[in-house]
Amino acid sequence: MDNYPYNKLIEAVDRFLKPKRSSSGIIRVSHGAQFSNGGAIGGWFFMMFLLLIAIVLIIQDLFLFSIPIILFCPFIVAYIMDFQGIEFDPKNGKIRNYDSFMGYRSGVWYYLKNFNRIKIYQDSFSEERAMESDATYSSYRATDTHYFYTLYLINDSQDRFVKLYEDESITKVRDFATKFSKVSGFEYLEKIHRKIG
């Protein structure tokens, strides 16, 4: 692979990311549920509504009508939870971010040889504050901003990003990046960059 140090990368992944290996040789690292799909809150309410209908149908001795409704609910849960991760294909020298839906993983494969650096990006999300009993309208409408930091494997042109690690603590992410860089041989760009896109 043109002296590409993917064996060192795999060694770093094994040491720091605790991957699983499939029978086909694919190395998989799950980032878990991301809850990043739009309409997640609406999805939860819709699922609860469907379950309420199913319970009413069961009470009315219409069990057969409730089965399709109950069977549909896991699809809603899988959409809301939005499981993501990364996969390595050492045999073909490829890597990808994947989205998993009901066990089916999808994502675009890229050649590992095109990646050569790791970089930290800062991102944030806002949430409304919980209303206190003595809160005014203006304080009720106030929001809190939460920052988190993501370590990406990137290529020279920086148009390909593979998420390696994420945490709310910049210290933890920097420490992880330093250790990962040392083992993998990938250059670590220490400057913190703003959100991708």
Backbone bond lengths (Angstrom), bond angles and torsions (degrees), N, CA, C in turn:
res aa  C-N    CA-C-N  psi(-1)  N-CA   C-N-CA  omega(-1)  CA-C   N-CA-C  phi
1 M - - - 1.466 - - 1.526 111.45 -
2 D 1.314 118.01 42.07 1.457 123.11 177.47 1.529 113.13 55.63
3 N 1.334 115.83 45.47 1.463 121.59 179.57 1.519 113.66 61.09
4 Y 1.310 117.20 17.31 1.466 119.98 178.28 1.531 109.12 -68.80
5 P 1.351 118.21 128.16 1.469 121.25 -173.36 1.530 113.48 -82.42
6 Y 1.354 117.38 50.10 1.463 117.59 -176.45 1.520 111.93 -68.45
7 N 1.338 117.78 -24.46 1.468 119.34 176.64 1.521 110.85 -63.70
8 K 1.332 117.63 -38.28 1.457 121.03 176.23 1.524 110.75 -67.72
9 L 1.325 115.66 -36.88 1.469 119.48 177.19 1.518 110.05 -62.24
10 I 1.320 116.86 -45.93 1.460 120.84 179.09 1.530 110.45 -62.83
11 E 1.335 116.60 -37.48 1.467 120.43 176.93 1.529 110.54 -61.68
12 A 1.343 116.79 -42.48 1.469 120.91 178.48 1.519 111.15 -66.61
13 V 1.323 116.45 -39.79 1.469 120.32 177.64 1.524 110.04 -62.68
14 D 1.337 116.93 -44.85 1.464 121.25 178.13 1.529 111.65 -60.05
15 R 1.315 116.06 -40.48 1.459 119.84 -174.95 1.526 112.86 -75.62
16 F 1.328 117.51 -40.02 1.459 119.76 -170.16 1.530 115.79 -108.72
17 L 1.336 118.38 -20.14 1.466 119.87 -173.55 1.530 114.53 -112.58
18 K 1.313 117.91 -4.46 1.470 122.95 176.91 1.539 112.04 48.62
19 P 1.316 116.62 66.61 1.470 120.39 -177.31 1.531 112.65 -80.24
20 K 1.328 114.19 168.63 1.467 122.03 171.47 1.518 107.53 -113.73
21 R 1.332 115.62 149.54 1.460 120.45 179.61 1.523 109.66 -115.02
22 S 1.323 115.22 135.05 1.458 120.10 177.20 1.521 109.42 -88.71
23 S 1.319 116.61 168.32 1.465 120.85 179.50 1.529 111.84 -64.53
24 S 1.338 117.00 -22.43 1.465 120.86 179.64 1.533 112.52 -85.60
25 G 1.346 117.14 -1.80 1.455 120.58 178.39 1.520 114.58 96.16
26 I 1.325 117.49 -1.76 1.464 121.36 178.56 1.529 108.99 -70.30
27 I 1.325 116.02 133.57 1.461 122.15 177.27 1.524 107.61 -101.18
28 R 1.315 116.43 123.08 1.473 121.33 -172.10 1.523 111.39 -121.42
29 V 1.338 115.19 132.02 1.463 121.91 174.87 1.523 107.33 -121.28
30 S 1.321 116.85 117.61 1.463 120.91 179.67 1.523 110.42 -89.82
31 H 1.329 115.68 133.71 1.462 120.91 173.02 1.522 110.90 -91.45
32 G 1.331 116.54 -3.79 1.462 120.59 178.22 1.519 112.41 82.73
33 A 1.324 115.30 -168.33 1.467 121.37 -179.97 1.520 109.82 -72.24
34 Q 1.331 116.43 133.07 1.467 121.23 -177.68 1.534 112.85 -105.84
35 F 1.324 117.79 -21.07 1.466 122.51 -178.66 1.530 110.86 50.70
36 S 1.322 116.29 40.34 1.468 120.24 -174.68 1.525 113.66 -103.29
37 N 1.324 118.41 -5.03 1.457 119.68 179.15 1.520 110.73 -72.93
38 G 1.317 115.51 142.80 1.459 120.01 178.42 1.522 111.07 -65.13
39 G 1.323 115.48 148.58 1.458 120.72 177.15 1.511 114.30 77.09
40 A 1.339 117.32 21.66 1.469 119.96 -177.04 1.516 112.32 -63.42
41 I 1.328 116.51 -42.11 1.473 119.74 -179.75 1.519 109.91 -65.63
42 G 1.332 116.58 -43.94 1.462 120.26 176.83 1.515 111.64 -61.43
43 G 1.337 115.67 -36.10 1.462 120.24 178.01 1.518 112.38 -63.10
44 W 1.345 116.01 -41.29 1.470 119.39 178.10 1.523 110.56 -62.59
45 F 1.339 117.21 -45.96 1.468 120.22 179.98 1.527 111.24 -63.24
46 F 1.334 116.10 -39.33 1.465 119.89 178.96 1.523 110.57 -64.06
47 M 1.337 116.39 -41.53 1.459 119.66 179.31 1.530 110.90 -65.41
48 M 1.333 117.18 -41.80 1.466 120.47 178.56 1.526 110.67 -62.92
49 F 1.339 115.90 -37.69 1.460 120.56 177.12 1.531 110.71 -63.48
50 L 1.332 116.31 -43.70 1.461 120.30 178.46 1.532 111.53 -63.18
51 L 1.322 116.42 -41.06 1.469 119.77 178.58 1.522 111.24 -65.29
52 L 1.322 116.82 -36.38 1.473 120.84 176.66 1.528 110.22 -63.15
53 I 1.328 116.12 -42.85 1.469 120.20 177.17 1.526 110.12 -62.07
54 A 1.339 116.57 -42.80 1.467 120.72 179.83 1.523 111.20 -61.54
55 I 1.326 116.93 -40.90 1.472 120.42 178.68 1.522 111.06 -64.27
56 V 1.334 116.00 -42.90 1.477 119.90 178.10 1.520 110.29 -61.62
57 L 1.328 117.15 -41.81 1.465 120.41 179.10 1.530 111.30 -64.26
58 I 1.327 116.72 -38.89 1.471 120.19 178.24 1.520 110.41 -65.22
59 I 1.337 116.54 -42.64 1.472 120.74 178.44 1.526 110.71 -61.71
60 Q 1.325 116.00 -34.42 1.465 121.16 -179.70 1.533 112.49 -84.83
61 D 1.346 116.62 14.12 1.468 122.09 -179.24 1.529 113.13 59.72
62 L 1.319 115.85 32.63 1.459 121.72 176.53 1.538 108.97 -113.09
63 F 1.316 114.86 50.16 1.454 122.09 -173.96 1.526 112.26 -56.80
64 L 1.333 117.87 -40.97 1.463 121.09 -177.67 1.528 112.20 -61.21
65 F 1.343 116.51 -31.78 1.463 119.72 179.41 1.540 111.53 -75.46
66 S 1.332 115.67 -24.01 1.470 119.02 -178.54 1.535 112.42 -80.81
67 I 1.343 117.50 -21.90 1.468 120.63 -176.03 1.534 112.44 -59.95
68 P 1.350 119.51 -48.63 1.479 118.22 179.55 1.527 112.62 -60.09
69 I 1.330 116.30 -35.77 1.463 120.10 179.57 1.526 110.47 -65.63
70 I 1.323 115.82 -45.68 1.464 120.56 -179.61 1.530 110.65 -64.33
71 L 1.328 117.17 -40.31 1.462 121.29 -179.87 1.529 112.67 -68.13
72 F 1.330 116.85 -23.03 1.465 121.28 -179.57 1.538 111.69 -78.73
73 C 1.322 116.49 -26.43 1.475 121.03 -174.72 1.537 113.78 -60.97
74 P 1.347 121.14 -40.07 1.473 118.98 178.48 1.527 113.69 -59.61
75 F 1.336 117.68 -29.35 1.461 120.34 177.56 1.525 110.54 -67.04
76 I 1.335 115.99 -38.42 1.466 120.28 178.22 1.527 109.40 -65.97
77 V 1.342 116.29 -44.19 1.471 120.87 179.68 1.526 110.21 -60.92
78 A 1.327 117.72 -44.02 1.474 121.33 -179.37 1.522 110.62 -62.91
79 Y 1.337 117.42 -38.54 1.466 121.14 178.56 1.525 110.72 -66.11
80 I 1.329 116.11 -44.59 1.464 120.70 -178.21 1.525 111.14 -65.12
81 M 1.326 117.10 -44.53 1.464 120.47 -175.13 1.524 112.38 -70.56
82 D 1.325 118.37 -32.32 1.463 123.25 173.36 1.533 112.13 51.23
83 F 1.324 116.41 71.20 1.462 121.38 179.62 1.529 110.26 -72.40
84 Q 1.329 116.05 132.85 1.459 121.93 -179.55 1.518 110.29 -134.10
85 G 1.318 115.86 165.39 1.457 120.80 177.91 1.513 110.35 -179.67
86 I 1.328 115.44 -166.34 1.460 121.09 177.13 1.524 109.33 -129.94
87 E 1.323 115.66 151.55 1.462 121.84 177.57 1.525 109.58 -130.39
88 F 1.323 115.06 140.13 1.464 122.50 174.85 1.515 108.19 -114.06
89 D 1.319 115.90 138.05 1.458 122.39 174.77 1.529 107.44 -119.41
90 P 1.363 116.89 84.55 1.473 119.82 -176.25 1.520 113.35 -59.88
91 K 1.320 116.38 -32.68 1.467 120.02 -177.50 1.529 110.89 -61.10
92 N 1.329 116.47 -42.16 1.463 120.95 -178.75 1.525 112.88 -103.55
93 G 1.342 117.03 2.23 1.455 120.93 177.79 1.512 113.31 64.75
94 K 1.345 117.04 45.94 1.467 120.56 -176.82 1.526 111.24 -128.75
95 I 1.337 113.87 162.16 1.459 121.56 179.59 1.529 108.63 -146.63
96 R 1.327 116.16 153.43 1.463 118.61 175.33 1.528 110.52 -157.26
97 N 1.346 115.06 154.75 1.459 121.83 162.60 1.519 105.71 -83.44
98 Y 1.329 117.38 141.56 1.464 117.68 177.52 1.521 111.15 -128.48
99 D 1.321 114.20 153.23 1.458 123.18 168.85 1.516 106.40 -111.26
100 S 1.327 116.08 135.61 1.462 120.13 -178.70 1.525 109.86 -113.84
101 F 1.333 115.19 128.76 1.460 120.98 177.13 1.519 108.20 -130.28
102 M 1.320 115.44 112.41 1.465 121.93 -179.44 1.536 111.12 54.31
103 G 1.328 116.26 39.03 1.462 121.01 177.20 1.517 114.84 88.05
104 Y 1.346 117.56 -10.53 1.465 121.08 178.63 1.526 108.81 -92.38
105 R 1.323 117.57 122.48 1.449 121.85 -177.94 1.532 110.59 -103.47
106 S 1.326 114.78 135.84 1.464 120.15 178.80 1.521 109.75 -133.86
107 G 1.312 115.95 153.39 1.457 121.98 179.47 1.520 109.92 161.23
108 V 1.322 116.62 159.53 1.460 122.40 -177.12 1.536 109.68 -86.70
109 W 1.328 115.34 129.75 1.464 120.59 177.82 1.528 109.48 -83.96
110 Y 1.348 115.75 140.16 1.464 122.29 175.17 1.523 108.66 -126.93
111 Y 1.334 115.87 153.39 1.458 120.01 178.16 1.527 110.32 -73.75
112 L 1.327 115.97 130.91 1.457 121.64 179.59 1.527 112.09 -58.81
113 K 1.324 117.09 -33.78 1.470 120.40 -176.04 1.527 112.28 -63.71
114 N 1.349 116.74 -15.94 1.458 120.02 179.15 1.533 113.07 -84.60
115 F 1.329 117.24 -3.57 1.460 121.34 -179.39 1.522 109.11 -107.47
116 N 1.330 116.11 138.29 1.464 118.17 -176.18 1.529 114.34 -148.16
117 R 1.303 119.44 0.03 1.458 120.88 -177.88 1.525 110.88 -141.68
118 I 1.334 115.02 160.46 1.460 120.09 169.73 1.525 107.98 -123.35
119 K 1.332 115.83 143.86 1.455 120.91 -173.59 1.529 109.48 -147.23
120 I 1.333 115.88 145.57 1.466 121.43 179.58 1.528 109.78 -98.90
121 Y 1.323 115.07 133.98 1.458 121.88 174.58 1.520 109.75 -118.69
122 Q 1.330 114.54 142.83 1.464 120.46 176.50 1.517 109.61 -98.12
123 D 1.324 116.38 137.92 1.457 121.63 176.07 1.522 107.57 -136.75
124 S 1.311 117.08 171.69 1.459 120.04 -179.06 1.515 110.52 -153.30
125 F 1.318 115.26 161.91 1.458 121.38 170.75 1.519 107.86 -142.76
126 S 1.327 115.98 153.32 1.464 121.27 -178.64 1.515 110.22 -115.94
127 E 1.328 115.15 148.45 1.459 120.38 175.59 1.513 108.74 -141.79
128 E 1.344 115.41 146.83 1.456 119.28 178.66 1.516 109.89 -71.79
129 R 1.330 114.75 144.14 1.453 119.65 177.95 1.517 110.25 -70.58
130 A 1.327 115.43 149.39 1.464 120.13 174.98 1.523 108.52 -68.74
131 M 1.316 116.46 141.11 1.466 121.25 -178.25 1.521 110.13 -77.02
132 E 1.335 115.61 128.55 1.451 120.74 176.08 1.526 109.25 -94.79
133 S 1.322 116.51 160.54 1.463 120.72 -174.78 1.529 112.44 -61.90
134 D 1.336 118.00 -31.43 1.467 120.53 -179.03 1.534 112.11 -105.08
135 A 1.329 116.43 18.18 1.463 120.13 -176.43 1.513 111.42 -76.22
136 T 1.338 115.49 144.89 1.456 120.58 173.03 1.523 108.49 -85.42
137 Y 1.309 117.15 169.82 1.466 120.44 -179.49 1.527 110.83 -61.11
138 S 1.356 116.31 -40.73 1.467 119.43 -177.31 1.525 111.34 -66.17
139 S 1.354 117.44 -39.23 1.460 118.58 179.43 1.524 110.94 -73.03
140 Y 1.333 116.34 -28.15 1.458 119.25 177.32 1.517 110.65 -66.67
141 R 1.342 116.36 -36.10 1.458 120.76 -177.64 1.531 112.44 -81.35
142 A 1.327 117.74 -6.08 1.462 120.70 -178.18 1.532 110.45 -66.85
143 T 1.319 115.14 152.85 1.468 120.29 179.98 1.529 110.02 -122.65
144 D 1.301 114.88 153.98 1.458 121.97 174.25 1.523 107.96 -108.78
145 T 1.322 116.37 136.29 1.459 121.38 178.24 1.524 108.93 -103.25
146 H 1.324 116.31 128.48 1.455 122.45 179.65 1.529 108.16 -112.64
147 Y 1.323 115.75 131.20 1.458 120.93 -179.98 1.521 110.15 -103.75
148 F 1.324 115.55 146.09 1.453 120.74 172.75 1.523 108.32 -142.56
149 Y 1.316 114.79 162.67 1.459 120.77 -172.02 1.526 109.60 -128.84
150 T 1.319 115.16 135.57 1.463 120.83 -176.14 1.523 109.94 -124.36
151 L 1.320 115.03 131.68 1.467 121.38 176.34 1.522 108.64 -95.22
152 Y 1.334 115.66 124.30 1.464 121.74 -178.78 1.528 110.86 -116.38
153 L 1.313 114.50 146.74 1.458 122.28 165.99 1.524 105.42 -89.25
154 I 1.322 117.71 126.87 1.468 120.15 -174.84 1.527 110.64 -129.91
155 N 1.339 114.81 168.66 1.461 120.61 175.33 1.525 109.48 -107.20
156 D 1.326 116.78 175.85 1.473 121.01 -175.80 1.518 112.65 -58.04
157 S 1.319 117.00 -43.74 1.462 119.78 -177.49 1.524 112.04 -79.52
158 Q 1.322 117.22 -5.00 1.464 124.27 176.82 1.531 112.65 56.08
159 D 1.318 115.66 37.39 1.464 118.57 174.92 1.523 111.59 -111.97
160 R 1.343 115.97 6.16 1.464 121.38 175.82 1.530 107.78 -128.51
161 F 1.322 116.38 127.70 1.455 121.59 -177.41 1.524 110.02 -129.22
162 V 1.316 116.61 126.46 1.459 121.41 175.42 1.532 107.37 -119.61
163 K 1.310 115.54 118.10 1.469 120.75 -175.41 1.524 110.70 -74.21
164 L 1.341 115.96 123.12 1.458 121.18 179.96 1.528 113.08 -100.79
165 Y 1.336 116.38 -41.44 1.470 119.69 -170.90 1.527 109.15 -158.69
166 E 1.345 116.13 149.60 1.462 119.99 -179.02 1.517 109.86 -148.01
167 D 1.339 115.75 142.65 1.459 120.22 177.86 1.528 108.55 -162.67
168 E 1.336 116.16 159.82 1.458 120.65 177.20 1.527 111.59 -79.03
169 S 1.315 117.15 -16.74 1.468 121.95 -178.63 1.533 110.29 -96.12
170 I 1.334 116.12 117.51 1.457 119.38 178.38 1.523 110.48 -65.41
171 T 1.331 116.68 -31.25 1.466 120.31 178.82 1.517 111.08 -62.50
172 K 1.333 117.04 -44.42 1.465 121.22 179.21 1.524 111.30 -64.29
173 V 1.330 116.37 -41.64 1.467 119.93 -178.23 1.533 110.15 -68.42
174 R 1.323 117.00 -40.99 1.467 119.84 177.87 1.530 110.91 -63.67
175 D 1.317 116.25 -42.94 1.460 120.51 179.36 1.526 110.52 -62.17
176 F 1.343 115.67 -43.70 1.464 120.80 177.97 1.524 110.09 -61.80
177 A 1.350 116.58 -44.62 1.468 121.16 -178.15 1.528 111.32 -61.71
178 T 1.334 116.67 -41.87 1.465 120.97 -179.96 1.525 110.98 -62.71
179 K 1.339 116.26 -46.71 1.466 120.54 -179.77 1.525 111.21 -66.27
180 F 1.329 116.25 -43.47 1.469 120.96 -178.68 1.522 110.24 -63.70
181 S 1.327 117.02 -41.29 1.463 121.64 179.80 1.528 110.99 -63.66
182 K 1.323 115.90 -41.58 1.467 120.44 -177.92 1.518 111.67 -63.00
183 V 1.336 116.72 -41.69 1.469 120.72 -177.89 1.528 111.19 -78.90
184 S 1.334 116.90 -42.03 1.466 120.49 -174.23 1.525 113.70 -79.71
185 G 1.345 116.67 -24.14 1.455 119.84 -176.81 1.514 113.38 84.68
186 F 1.339 117.65 3.48 1.458 121.23 179.00 1.525 110.19 -82.87
187 E 1.321 115.80 138.13 1.459 120.77 178.81 1.530 109.69 -64.81
188 Y 1.328 116.39 135.30 1.465 122.15 178.70 1.519 108.62 -105.19
189 L 1.333 117.22 114.49 1.456 122.11 176.88 1.528 107.63 -86.99
190 E 1.339 116.62 109.74 1.462 120.94 -168.05 1.527 113.93 -76.10
191 K 1.301 119.48 -19.99 1.460 121.01 179.90 1.531 109.87 -63.33
192 I 1.344 116.46 134.61 1.469 120.98 178.33 1.535 107.96 -84.03
193 H 1.305 116.41 126.71 1.455 121.69 -177.98 1.522 110.43 -105.56
194 R 1.310 114.57 156.05 1.458 120.42 179.41 1.523 110.76 -75.06
195 K 1.308 115.43 171.55 1.456 124.17 -177.79 1.525 111.95 -46.33
196 I 1.333 115.78 139.23 1.460 121.16 177.01 1.513 109.22 -64.90
197 G 1.325 116.45 137.81 1.450 119.81 178.37 1.488 108.54 89.31
